[in-house]
């Protein structure tokens, strides 16, 4: 009887894991029963929401039907949010009442947003971390007549670490083309760029900030509150006419309710080892954003992709009686940089005594071609499901 593999999550982590297990099993002539369960019929590419906010993409361009993965890759897709995880009984139950038994389980549920965890953060400011938010920010940018724009990161780590500097430079270019020259400030509670990406990329961003006239403030330590016209921190206040905010990351409720919160930091899920397994249930793999920080990784799409590949290979190894499990690969991140683009590479190594991945990052290339490569990748990814 075919082993059952259930993948929960219709984002990039879930899609990569399900795709790898199914396509490799098919290629090797092995029979595995792979099912992906998604809460939404839409498979989004969230970085494209920045383009929606800037007016260079429509909401329809940011997603593809997740059901199309059945035809494209051969695994089953169920659109029905998961309600409970029974890890002892090896079963997943959906809100629609469907039950799915499994031999292997992959969980990739992204992250929830804790807007209400800071005074005023849920009331003031705009963002493009959802389709609706991107459309609201688009309207604010299009009608902006003020003088001060503040990008706020309330806490670390947060979703997509290069977003604030990347978007800040895009916003600078957006207004320069319109003959507007607002003051732009990027606020971090610590020197996050250096901490996450190393000295090379830190130097790159700071040079670009200087060139484009963006104020970079790292080290306010603690956000006190947000009012209708200023951000109040432990070390200062910053007035704004437009606030663009990043959300605090929180564990999705279904994981918290299922006892999957990390004991050291409930913002994240439990996870252990270089194979991203549950510490007590080795047949369970956690590869969403919720599982990255506990093992020293960033909450972004590229680290998740690598984690999903390792999980998929691990399942193939255990289910088929042998399949080479790759090491966690280098990650190449690409981003916009005013009129240009940048590419940074990160190398990783496992540190057993810490139970985390170490990493070192450096700048690989800059130039408009990198910007084009990034944009093409996102659209090509979605086109594969259309």
C-alpha atoms as a printed R data frame, in Angstrom:
    type eleno elety resid chain resno       x      y       z
1   ATOM     1    CA   UNK     A     1   0.000  0.000   0.000
2   ATOM     2    CA   UNK     A     2   1.320  3.428  -0.958
3   ATOM     3    CA   UNK     A     3   2.686  5.580   1.834
4   ATOM     4    CA   UNK     A     4   0.545  8.657   2.509
5   ATOM     5    CA   UNK     A     5   2.192 12.076   2.477
6   ATOM     6    CA   UNK     A     6   0.070 15.025   3.610
7   ATOM     7    CA   UNK     A     7   1.321 18.563   3.070
8   ATOM     8    CA   UNK     A     8  -0.510 21.367   4.894
9   ATOM     9    CA   UNK     A     9  -0.073 24.807   3.368
10  ATOM    10    CA   UNK     A    10  -0.650 26.120  -0.137
11  ATOM    11    CA   UNK     A    11   2.196 28.634  -0.185
12  ATOM    12    CA   UNK     A    12   5.694 28.205  -1.532
13  ATOM    13    CA   UNK     A    13   6.889 25.824   1.202
14  ATOM    14    CA   UNK     A    14   3.967 23.459   0.802
15  ATOM    15    CA   UNK     A    15   4.086 23.562  -2.983
16  ATOM    16    CA   UNK     A    16   7.837 22.874  -3.130
17  ATOM    17    CA   UNK     A    17   7.592 19.936  -0.710
18  ATOM    18    CA   UNK     A    18   4.588 18.321  -2.411
19  ATOM    19    CA   UNK     A    19   6.025 18.893  -5.870
20  ATOM    20    CA   UNK     A    20   9.382 17.376  -4.974
21  ATOM    21    CA   UNK     A    21   7.954 14.265  -3.328
22  ATOM    22    CA   UNK     A    22   5.450 13.604  -6.118
23  ATOM    23    CA   UNK     A    23   7.646 14.337  -9.128
24  ATOM    24    CA   UNK     A    24  10.631 12.411  -7.763
25  ATOM    25    CA   UNK     A    25   8.497  9.411  -6.760
26  ATOM    26    CA   UNK     A    26   6.957  9.380 -10.240
27  ATOM    27    CA   UNK     A    27  10.351  9.694 -11.922
28  ATOM    28    CA   UNK     A    28  11.710  6.796  -9.882
29  ATOM    29    CA   UNK     A    29   8.647  4.635 -10.566
30  ATOM    30    CA   UNK     A    30   7.555  4.574  -6.933
31  ATOM    31    CA   UNK     A    31   4.006  4.880  -5.640
32  ATOM    32    CA   UNK     A    32   3.390  7.577  -3.019
33  ATOM    33    CA   UNK     A    33   0.006  9.099  -2.185
34  ATOM    34    CA   UNK     A    34   0.630 12.862  -1.906
35  ATOM    35    CA   UNK     A    35  -2.088 15.317  -0.839
36  ATOM    36    CA   UNK     A    36  -1.670 19.068  -0.385
37  ATOM    37    CA   UNK     A    37  -4.231 20.842   1.819
38  ATOM    38    CA   UNK     A    38  -4.600 24.591   1.307
39  ATOM    39    CA   UNK     A    39  -6.738 27.112   3.165
40  ATOM    40    CA   UNK     A    40  -7.129 29.165  -0.012
41  ATOM    41    CA   UNK     A    41  -7.770 28.433  -3.656
42  ATOM    42    CA   UNK     A    42  -5.134 31.055  -4.478
43  ATOM    43    CA   UNK     A    43  -1.408 30.369  -4.462
44  ATOM    44    CA   UNK     A    44   0.067 33.829  -3.912
45  ATOM    45    CA   UNK     A    45   3.484 35.261  -4.671
46  ATOM    46    CA   UNK     A    46   3.503 37.874  -1.849
47  ATOM    47    CA   UNK     A    47   6.497 39.919  -3.104
48  ATOM    48    CA   UNK     A    48   4.341 40.984  -6.035
49  ATOM    49    CA   UNK     A    49   2.107 42.886  -3.613
50  ATOM    50    CA   UNK     A    50   4.843 45.524  -3.561
51  ATOM    51    CA   UNK     A    51   4.269 45.982  -7.266
52  ATOM    52    CA   UNK     A    52   0.525 46.243  -6.709
53  ATOM    53    CA   UNK     A    53   1.172 49.069  -4.242
54  ATOM    54    CA   UNK     A    54   3.452 50.808  -6.744
55  ATOM    55    CA   UNK     A    55   0.903 50.404  -9.523
56  ATOM    56    CA   UNK     A    56   3.024 48.136 -11.724
57  ATOM    57    CA   UNK     A    57   0.990 44.947 -11.215
58  ATOM    58    CA   UNK     A    58  -2.673 44.073 -10.831
59  ATOM    59    CA   UNK     A    59  -3.948 41.847  -8.001
60  ATOM    60    CA   UNK     A    60  -4.759 39.151 -10.565
61  ATOM    61    CA   UNK     A    61  -1.068 38.896 -11.459
62  ATOM    62    CA   UNK     A    62  -0.078 37.983  -7.895
63  ATOM    63    CA   UNK     A    63  -1.656 34.522  -7.704
64  ATOM    64    CA   UNK     A    64  -2.459 31.317  -9.554
65  ATOM    65    CA   UNK     A    65  -5.037 28.578  -8.775
66  ATOM    66    CA   UNK     A    66  -3.479 26.043  -6.423
67  ATOM    67    CA   UNK     A    67  -5.779 23.336  -7.844
68  ATOM    68    CA   UNK     A    68  -3.824 23.575 -11.081
69  ATOM    69    CA   UNK     A    69  -0.966 21.837  -9.272
70  ATOM    70    CA   UNK     A    70  -2.900 18.580  -9.654
71  ATOM    71    CA   UNK     A    71  -2.465 18.656 -13.422
72  ATOM    72    CA   UNK     A    72   0.976 20.260 -13.374
73  ATOM    73    CA   UNK     A    73   2.605 17.973 -10.798
74  ATOM    74    CA   UNK     A    74   0.298 15.025 -10.164
75  ATOM    75    CA   UNK     A    75  -0.557 15.288  -6.465
76  ATOM    76    CA   UNK     A    76  -4.037 15.841  -5.036
77  ATOM    77    CA   UNK     A    77  -5.083 19.301  -3.838
78  ATOM    78    CA   UNK     A    78  -7.775 19.894  -1.220
79  ATOM    79    CA   UNK     A    79  -8.959 23.449  -0.526
80  ATOM    80    CA   UNK     A    80 -10.192 23.310   3.064
81  ATOM    81    CA   UNK     A    81  -8.464 24.946   6.071
82  ATOM    82    CA   UNK     A    82  -7.001 22.547   8.614
83  ATOM    83    CA   UNK     A    83  -8.770 22.604  11.968
84  ATOM    84    CA   UNK     A    84  -6.744 20.179  14.092
85  ATOM    85    CA   UNK     A    85  -3.539 18.168  14.067
86  ATOM    86    CA   UNK     A    86  -3.519 14.777  15.803
87  ATOM    87    CA   UNK     A    87   0.170 13.947  15.800
88  ATOM    88    CA   UNK     A    88  -0.184 10.855  17.975
89  ATOM    89    CA   UNK     A    89  -2.914  9.451  15.754
90  ATOM    90    CA   UNK     A    90  -1.195 10.652  12.563
91  ATOM    91    CA   UNK     A    91  -4.269 12.442  11.311
92  ATOM    92    CA   UNK     A    92  -5.246 15.903  10.093
93  ATOM    93    CA   UNK     A    93  -8.846 17.171  10.258
94  ATOM    94    CA   UNK     A    94 -10.127 20.108   8.217
95  ATOM    95    CA   UNK     A    95 -12.780 22.685   9.005
96  ATOM    96    CA   UNK     A    96 -14.976 20.977   6.420
97  ATOM    97    CA   UNK     A    97 -14.854 17.742   8.424
98  ATOM    98    CA   UNK     A    98 -12.468 15.833   6.186
99  ATOM    99    CA   UNK     A    99  -9.912 13.547   7.836
100 ATOM   100    CA   UNK     A   100  -6.552 12.686   6.332
101 ATOM   101    CA   UNK     A   101  -4.351  9.939   7.735
102 ATOM   102    CA   UNK     A   102  -0.664 10.191   6.977
103 ATOM   103    CA   UNK     A   103   2.633  8.380   7.201
104 ATOM   104    CA   UNK     A   104   4.510 11.650   6.686
105 ATOM   105    CA   UNK     A   105   3.308 15.185   7.372
106 ATOM   106    CA   UNK     A   106   4.737 18.492   6.162
107 ATOM   107    CA   UNK     A   107   3.491 21.710   7.785
108 ATOM   108    CA   UNK     A   108   4.126 25.005   6.002
109 ATOM   109    CA   UNK     A   109   1.628 27.581   7.231
110 ATOM   110    CA   UNK     A   110   3.552 30.825   6.968
111 ATOM   111    CA   UNK     A   111   3.046 33.311   9.755
112 ATOM   112    CA   UNK     A   112   0.201 35.281  11.307
113 ATOM   113    CA   UNK     A   113   0.346 39.029  11.976
114 ATOM   114    CA   UNK     A   114   0.351 40.562  15.454
115 ATOM   115    CA   UNK     A   115  -0.771 44.076  14.542
116 ATOM   116    CA   UNK     A   116  -2.656 44.516  17.817
117 ATOM   117    CA   UNK     A   117   0.354 43.660  19.992
118 ATOM   118    CA   UNK     A   118   1.637 47.257  19.925
119 ATOM   119    CA   UNK     A   119  -0.437 50.275  20.859
120 ATOM   120    CA   UNK     A   120  -1.780 51.984  17.751
121 ATOM   121    CA   UNK     A   121  -0.029 49.711  15.258
122 ATOM   122    CA   UNK     A   122  -3.310 48.162  14.133
123 ATOM   123    CA   UNK     A   123  -4.969 51.590  13.761
124 ATOM   124    CA   UNK     A   124  -2.381 53.631  11.903
125 ATOM   125    CA   UNK     A   125  -0.210 53.076   8.884
126 ATOM   126    CA   UNK     A   126  -0.383 51.034   5.703
127 ATOM   127    CA   UNK     A   127   1.320 47.932   4.374
128 ATOM   128    CA   UNK     A   128   1.428 45.565   1.424
129 ATOM   129    CA   UNK     A   129   1.575 42.249   3.266
130 ATOM   130    CA   UNK     A   130  -1.875 41.305   1.927
131 ATOM   131    CA   UNK     A   131  -3.662 41.962  -1.335
132 ATOM   132    CA   UNK     A   132  -6.100 44.308   0.394
133 ATOM   133    CA   UNK     A   133  -3.281 46.123   2.159
134 ATOM   134    CA   UNK     A   134  -1.415 46.585  -1.112
135 ATOM   135    CA   UNK     A   135  -4.436 48.211  -2.728
136 ATOM   136    CA   UNK     A   136  -4.847 50.569   0.236
137 ATOM   137    CA   UNK     A   137  -1.170 51.523   0.112
138 ATOM   138    CA   UNK     A   138  -1.434 52.073  -3.633
139 ATOM   139    CA   UNK     A   139  -4.137 54.669  -3.030
140 ATOM   140    CA   UNK     A   140  -2.061 56.394  -0.346
141 ATOM   141    CA   UNK     A   141   1.026 56.595  -2.554
142 ATOM   142    CA   UNK     A   142  -0.937 57.849  -5.542
143 ATOM   143    CA   UNK     A   143  -2.485 60.718  -3.573
144 ATOM   144    CA   UNK     A   144   0.431 61.541  -1.256
145 ATOM   145    CA   UNK     A   145   1.178 65.265  -0.893
146 ATOM   146    CA   UNK     A   146   3.053 65.225   2.412
147 ATOM   147    CA   UNK     A   147   6.706 65.566   3.327
148 ATOM   148    CA   UNK     A   148   7.591 62.658   5.627
149 ATOM   149    CA   UNK     A   149   7.384 58.907   5.006
150 ATOM   150    CA   UNK     A   150   8.415 56.427   7.696
151 ATOM   151    CA   UNK     A   151   8.995 52.688   7.220
152 ATOM   152    CA   UNK     A   152   8.555 50.912  10.554
153 ATOM   153    CA   UNK     A   153   9.794 47.477  11.600
154 ATOM   154    CA   UNK     A   154   8.357 46.995  15.121
155 ATOM   155    CA   UNK     A   155  10.319 43.863  16.050
156 ATOM   156    CA   UNK     A   156  12.744 41.226  14.812
157 ATOM   157    CA   UNK     A   157  12.699 38.865  13.055
158 ATOM   158    CA   UNK     A   158   9.948 39.751  10.617
159 ATOM   159    CA   UNK     A   159   8.641 38.579   7.273
160 ATOM   160    CA   UNK     A   160  10.972 39.171   4.321
161 ATOM   161    CA   UNK     A   161  13.909 40.984   5.863
162 ATOM   162    CA   UNK     A   162  14.985 42.965   2.793
163 ATOM   163    CA   UNK     A   163  11.493 44.391   2.225
164 ATOM   164    CA   UNK     A   164  11.801 47.752   4.060
165 ATOM   165    CA   UNK     A   165  15.050 48.933   2.404
166 ATOM   166    CA   UNK     A   166  13.984 47.528  -0.958
167 ATOM   167    CA   UNK     A   167  10.546 49.148  -0.823
168 ATOM   168    CA   UNK     A   168  11.974 52.395   0.553
169 ATOM   169    CA   UNK     A   169  14.229 52.715  -2.485
170 ATOM   170    CA   UNK     A   170  11.332 51.862  -4.797
171 ATOM   171    CA   UNK     A   171   9.205 54.531  -3.122
172 ATOM   172    CA   UNK     A   172  12.047 57.021  -3.530
173 ATOM   173    CA   UNK     A   173  12.178 56.258  -7.267
174 ATOM   174    CA   UNK     A   174   8.366 56.419  -7.446
175 ATOM   175    CA   UNK     A   175   8.268 59.973  -6.109
176 ATOM   176    CA   UNK     A   176  11.413 61.206  -7.856
177 ATOM   177    CA   UNK     A   177   9.734 60.463 -11.185
178 ATOM   178    CA   UNK     A   178   6.815 62.642 -10.082
179 ATOM   179    CA   UNK     A   179   9.030 65.504  -8.999
180 ATOM   180    CA   UNK     A   180   8.357 64.910  -5.297
181 ATOM   181    CA   UNK     A   181  11.141 64.641  -2.735
182 ATOM   182    CA   UNK     A   182   9.708 63.525   0.624
183 ATOM   183    CA   UNK     A   183  11.929 62.674   3.573
184 ATOM   184    CA   UNK     A   184  12.085 58.876   3.881
185 ATOM   185    CA   UNK     A   185  13.152 57.169   7.115
186 ATOM   186    CA   UNK     A   186  13.570 53.433   7.734
187 ATOM   187    CA   UNK     A   187  13.218 52.438  11.410
188 ATOM   188    CA   UNK     A   188  14.610 49.175  12.815
189 ATOM   189    CA   UNK     A   189  14.784 48.152  16.501
190 ATOM   190    CA   UNK     A   190  18.362 46.914  15.892
191 ATOM   191    CA   UNK     A   191  20.956 46.862  13.123
192 ATOM   192    CA   UNK     A   192  19.004 44.113  11.399
193 ATOM   193    CA   UNK     A   193  20.581 44.284   7.959
194 ATOM   194    CA   UNK     A   194  24.063 43.667   9.345
195 ATOM   195    CA   UNK     A   195  22.777 41.021  11.761
196 ATOM   196    CA   UNK     A   196  20.876 39.055   9.122
197 ATOM   197    CA   UNK     A   197  22.839 39.598   5.924
198 ATOM   198    CA   UNK     A   198  26.358 40.442   7.022
199 ATOM   199    CA   UNK     A   199  28.748 43.311   6.445
200 ATOM   200    CA   UNK     A   200  28.858 43.112   2.650
201 ATOM   201    CA   UNK     A   201  25.150 43.613   2.070
202 ATOM   202    CA   UNK     A   202  25.000 46.030   4.991
203 ATOM   203    CA   UNK     A   203  27.567 48.249   3.266
204 ATOM   204    CA   UNK     A   204  25.690 47.961  -0.016
205 ATOM   205    CA   UNK     A   205  22.379 49.093   1.471
206 ATOM   206    CA   UNK     A   206  23.925 51.944   3.420
207 ATOM   207    CA   UNK     A   207  25.675 53.234   0.302
208 ATOM   208    CA   UNK     A   208  22.381 53.119  -1.575
209 ATOM   209    CA   UNK     A   209  20.562 54.828   1.285
210 ATOM   210    CA   UNK     A   210  23.118 57.640   1.216
211 ATOM   211    CA   UNK     A   211  22.883 57.981  -2.541
212 ATOM   212    CA   UNK     A   212  19.078 58.094  -2.549
213 ATOM   213    CA   UNK     A   213  18.703 60.265   0.550
214 ATOM   214    CA   UNK     A   214  17.053 57.684   2.798
215 ATOM   215    CA   UNK     A   215  17.535 57.973   6.565
216 ATOM   216    CA   UNK     A   216  18.368 54.624   8.166
217 ATOM   217    CA   UNK     A   217  17.752 54.474  11.930
218 ATOM   218    CA   UNK     A   218  18.747 51.186  13.556
219 ATOM   219    CA   UNK     A   219  18.527 50.697  17.301
220 ATOM   220    CA   UNK     A   220  15.343 52.226  18.699
221 ATOM   221    CA   UNK     A   221  15.136 48.989  20.766
222 ATOM   222    CA   UNK     A   222  11.445 49.091  21.619
223 ATOM   223    CA   UNK     A   223   8.305 50.430  19.966
224 ATOM   224    CA   UNK     A   224   6.163 52.251  22.539
225 ATOM   225    CA   UNK     A   225   3.192 53.306  20.432
226 ATOM   226    CA   UNK     A   226   2.015 54.594  17.079
227 ATOM   227    CA   UNK     A   227  -0.207 57.666  16.891
228 ATOM   228    CA   UNK     A   228  -1.916 59.262  13.908
229 ATOM   229    CA   UNK     A   229   1.197 61.301  13.071
230 ATOM   230    CA   UNK     A   230   4.214 59.854  14.870
231 ATOM   231    CA   UNK     A   231   6.045 56.702  15.895
232 ATOM   232    CA   UNK     A   232   7.102 56.686  19.549
233 ATOM   233    CA   UNK     A   233  10.053 54.472  20.485
234 ATOM   234    CA   UNK     A   234  12.246 53.983  23.527
235 ATOM   235    CA   UNK     A   235  14.892 56.278  22.054
236 ATOM   236    CA   UNK     A   236  12.926 58.877  20.137
237 ATOM   237    CA   UNK     A   237   9.846 60.027  18.265
238 ATOM   238    CA   UNK     A   238   9.470 60.154  14.485
239 ATOM   239    CA   UNK     A   239   6.787 62.217  12.796
240 ATOM   240    CA   UNK     A   240   5.212 61.034   9.578
241 ATOM   241    CA   UNK     A   241   2.664 61.957   6.955
242 ATOM   242    CA   UNK     A   242   2.615 58.381   5.657
243 ATOM   243    CA   UNK     A   243   3.541 55.321   7.715
244 ATOM   244    CA   UNK     A   244   4.440 52.074   5.933
245 ATOM   245    CA   UNK     A   245   4.665 49.248   8.444
246 ATOM   246    CA   UNK     A   246   5.851 45.648   8.627
247 ATOM   247    CA   UNK     A   247   3.854 43.203  10.757
248 ATOM   248    CA   UNK     A   248   5.073 41.466  13.902
249 ATOM   249    CA   UNK     A   249   5.216 37.732  13.159
250 ATOM   250    CA   UNK     A   250   3.038 35.399  15.201
251 ATOM   251    CA   UNK     A   251   2.369 31.669  15.175
252 ATOM   252    CA   UNK     A   252  -0.772 30.719  13.194
253 ATOM   253    CA   UNK     A   253  -3.592 29.908  15.610
254 ATOM   254    CA   UNK     A   254  -4.098 26.353  14.375
255 ATOM   255    CA   UNK     A   255  -0.484 25.548  15.277
256 ATOM   256    CA   UNK     A   256  -0.697 27.205  18.681
257 ATOM   257    CA   UNK     A   257  -3.934 25.347  19.437
258 ATOM   258    CA   UNK     A   258  -2.319 22.091  18.364
259 ATOM   259    CA   UNK     A   259   0.494 22.373  20.891
260 ATOM   260    CA   UNK     A   260   3.082 23.198  18.256
261 ATOM   261    CA   UNK     A   261   4.370 26.452  19.780
262 ATOM   262    CA   UNK     A   262   8.099 26.638  20.430
263 ATOM   263    CA   UNK     A   263   8.745 26.463  24.204
264 ATOM   264    CA   UNK     A   264  11.418 29.157  24.013
265 ATOM   265    CA   UNK     A   265   9.485 31.639  21.875
266 ATOM   266    CA   UNK     A   266   5.755 31.124  21.169
267 ATOM   267    CA   UNK     A   267   5.940 33.297  18.054
268 ATOM   268    CA   UNK     A   268   7.398 30.258  16.294
269 ATOM   269    CA   UNK     A   269   6.741 26.535  16.003
270 ATOM   270    CA   UNK     A   270   8.694 23.636  17.375
271 ATOM   271    CA   UNK     A   271  11.350 22.292  15.010
272 ATOM   272    CA   UNK     A   272  14.645 20.502  15.435
273 ATOM   273    CA   UNK     A   273  17.688 19.327  13.575
274 ATOM   274    CA   UNK     A   274  18.997 20.000  10.113
275 ATOM   275    CA   UNK     A   275  16.053 18.094   8.595
276 ATOM   276    CA   UNK     A   276  13.351 20.385  10.063
277 ATOM   277    CA   UNK     A   277  11.590 17.632  12.010
278 ATOM   278    CA   UNK     A   278   9.311 17.722  15.017
279 ATOM   279    CA   UNK     A   279  11.448 16.876  18.084
280 ATOM   280    CA   UNK     A   280   9.042 14.125  19.205
281 ATOM   281    CA   UNK     A   281   7.457 13.042  15.920
282 ATOM   282    CA   UNK     A   282  10.195 12.572  13.302
283 ATOM   283    CA   UNK     A   283   7.673 11.846  10.555
284 ATOM   284    CA   UNK     A   284   6.431 15.449  10.922
285 ATOM   285    CA   UNK     A   285   8.348 18.192   9.096
286 ATOM   286    CA   UNK     A   286   7.911 21.918   9.724
287 ATOM   287    CA   UNK     A   287   9.153 24.128   6.895
288 ATOM   288    CA   UNK     A   288   7.021 27.288   6.982
289 ATOM   289    CA   UNK     A   289   8.162 30.718   8.118
290 ATOM   290    CA   UNK     A   290   6.999 29.721  11.593
291 ATOM   291    CA   UNK     A   291   9.865 27.202  11.754
292 ATOM   292    CA   UNK     A   292  12.791 29.235  10.440
293 ATOM   293    CA   UNK     A   293  14.024 31.420  13.370
294 ATOM   294    CA   UNK     A   294  14.387 28.561  15.903
295 ATOM   295    CA   UNK     A   295  17.019 26.994  13.632
296 ATOM   296    CA   UNK     A   296  18.760 30.273  12.798
297 ATOM   297    CA   UNK     A   297  17.136 31.029   9.439
298 ATOM   298    CA   UNK     A   298  15.318 34.039   8.029
299 ATOM   299    CA   UNK     A   299  11.563 34.234   7.516
300 ATOM   300    CA   UNK     A   300  11.629 34.537   3.742
301 ATOM   301    CA   UNK     A   301  10.768 32.490   0.683
302 ATOM   302    CA   UNK     A   302  14.252 31.300  -0.265
303 ATOM   303    CA   UNK     A   303  15.112 29.717   3.131
304 ATOM   304    CA   UNK     A   304  11.678 28.079   3.150
305 ATOM   305    CA   UNK     A   305  12.280 26.664  -0.326
306 ATOM   306    CA   UNK     A   306  15.509 25.018   0.834
307 ATOM   307    CA   UNK     A   307  13.850 23.659   3.970
308 ATOM   308    CA   UNK     A   308  11.039 22.159   1.876
309 ATOM   309    CA   UNK     A   309  13.579 20.467  -0.402
310 ATOM   310    CA   UNK     A   310  15.304 18.870   2.598
311 ATOM   311    CA   UNK     A   311  11.953 17.732   4.030
312 ATOM   312    CA   UNK     A   312  10.884 16.305   0.682
313 ATOM   313    CA   UNK     A   313  14.176 14.457   0.240
314 ATOM   314    CA   UNK     A   314  13.968 13.118   3.798
315 ATOM   315    CA   UNK     A   315  10.500 11.731   3.132
316 ATOM   316    CA   UNK     A   316  11.688 10.121  -0.098
317 ATOM   317    CA   UNK     A   317  14.633  8.591   1.762
318 ATOM   318    CA   UNK     A   318  12.431  7.080   4.462
319 ATOM   319    CA   UNK     A   319   9.569  6.050   2.168
320 ATOM   320    CA   UNK     A   320  11.643  4.577  -0.656
321 ATOM   321    CA   UNK     A   321  14.440  3.058   1.390
322 ATOM   322    CA   UNK     A   322  17.163  5.380   0.235
323 ATOM   323    CA   UNK     A   323  17.323  8.802  -1.395
324 ATOM   324    CA   UNK     A   324  20.158 11.289  -1.035
325 ATOM   325    CA   UNK     A   325  19.227 14.099   1.359
326 ATOM   326    CA   UNK     A   326  20.919 17.322   0.234
327 ATOM   327    CA   UNK     A   327  22.617 19.743   2.546
328 ATOM   328    CA   UNK     A   328  20.959 23.094   3.070
329 ATOM   329    CA   UNK     A   329  21.982 24.906  -0.113
330 ATOM   330    CA   UNK     A   330  23.263 28.401  -0.681
331 ATOM   331    CA   UNK     A   331  20.502 30.953  -1.077
332 ATOM   332    CA   UNK     A   332  20.552 33.728  -3.623
333 ATOM   333    CA   UNK     A   333  18.356 36.694  -2.742
334 ATOM   334    CA   UNK     A   334  17.569 39.357  -5.312
335 ATOM   335    CA   UNK     A   335  15.965 42.740  -4.827
336 ATOM   336    CA   UNK     A   336  15.233 46.153  -6.249
337 ATOM   337    CA   UNK     A   337  17.612 49.023  -5.569
338 ATOM   338    CA   UNK     A   338  16.163 52.325  -6.788
339 ATOM   339    CA   UNK     A   339  16.535 52.123 -10.583
340 ATOM   340    CA   UNK     A   340  18.784 49.054 -10.310
341 ATOM   341    CA   UNK     A   341  18.906 45.730  -8.481
342 ATOM   342    CA   UNK     A   342  21.148 43.613  -6.275
343 ATOM   343    CA   UNK     A   343  21.891 39.953  -5.675
344 ATOM   344    CA   UNK     A   344  23.269 38.585  -2.433
345 ATOM   345    CA   UNK     A   345  24.342 35.017  -1.725
346 ATOM   346    CA   UNK     A   346  24.288 33.287   1.662
347 ATOM   347    CA   UNK     A   347  26.226 30.125   2.549
348 ATOM   348    CA   UNK     A   348  25.105 27.876   5.432
349 ATOM   349    CA   UNK     A   349  26.577 25.304   7.805
350 ATOM   350    CA   UNK     A   350  24.948 23.307  10.595
351 ATOM   351    CA   UNK     A   351  26.184 23.963  14.152
352 ATOM   352    CA   UNK     A   352  25.253 20.830  16.166
353 ATOM   353    CA   UNK     A   353  26.040 22.248  19.605
354 ATOM   354    CA   UNK     A   354  23.679 25.176  18.968
355 ATOM   355    CA   UNK     A   355  21.048 23.300  16.971
356 ATOM   356    CA   UNK     A   356  21.070 26.068  14.378
357 ATOM   357    CA   UNK     A   357  22.321 26.974  10.953
358 ATOM   358    CA   UNK     A   358  25.185 29.429  10.749
359 ATOM   359    CA   UNK     A   359  25.490 31.600   7.672
360 ATOM   360    CA   UNK     A   360  27.626 34.149   5.879
361 ATOM   361    CA   UNK     A   361  26.314 36.461   3.156
362 ATOM   362    CA   UNK     A   362  27.952 38.637   0.538
363 ATOM   363    CA   UNK     A   363  27.043 40.762  -2.460
364 ATOM   364    CA   UNK     A   364  27.243 38.913  -5.779
365 ATOM   365    CA   UNK     A   365  26.083 41.453  -8.345
366 ATOM   366    CA   UNK     A   366  24.282 44.736  -8.811
367 ATOM   367    CA   UNK     A   367  22.609 46.222 -11.853
368 ATOM   368    CA   UNK     A   368  19.260 46.480 -13.654
369 ATOM   369    CA   UNK     A   369  19.547 42.918 -14.988
370 ATOM   370    CA   UNK     A   370  19.186 41.597 -11.428
371 ATOM   371    CA   UNK     A   371  15.964 43.547 -11.043
372 ATOM   372    CA   UNK     A   372  14.660 41.967 -14.250
373 ATOM   373    CA   UNK     A   373  15.690 38.489 -13.078
374 ATOM   374    CA   UNK     A   374  13.770 38.890  -9.835
375 ATOM   375    CA   UNK     A   375  10.612 40.102 -11.534
376 ATOM   376    CA   UNK     A   376  10.821 37.333 -14.143
377 ATOM   377    CA   UNK     A   377  11.249 34.637 -11.491
378 ATOM   378    CA   UNK     A   378   8.072 35.605  -9.642
379 ATOM   379    CA   UNK     A   379   5.954 35.677 -12.767
380 ATOM   380    CA   UNK     A   380   7.474 32.495 -14.136
381 ATOM   381    CA   UNK     A   381   6.747 30.697 -10.870
382 ATOM   382    CA   UNK     A   382   3.063 31.575 -11.118
383 ATOM   383    CA   UNK     A   383   2.887 30.893 -14.849
384 ATOM   384    CA   UNK     A   384   3.828 27.276 -14.110
385 ATOM   385    CA   UNK     A   385   0.453 26.962 -12.341
386 ATOM   386    CA   UNK     A   386  -1.617 28.693 -14.988
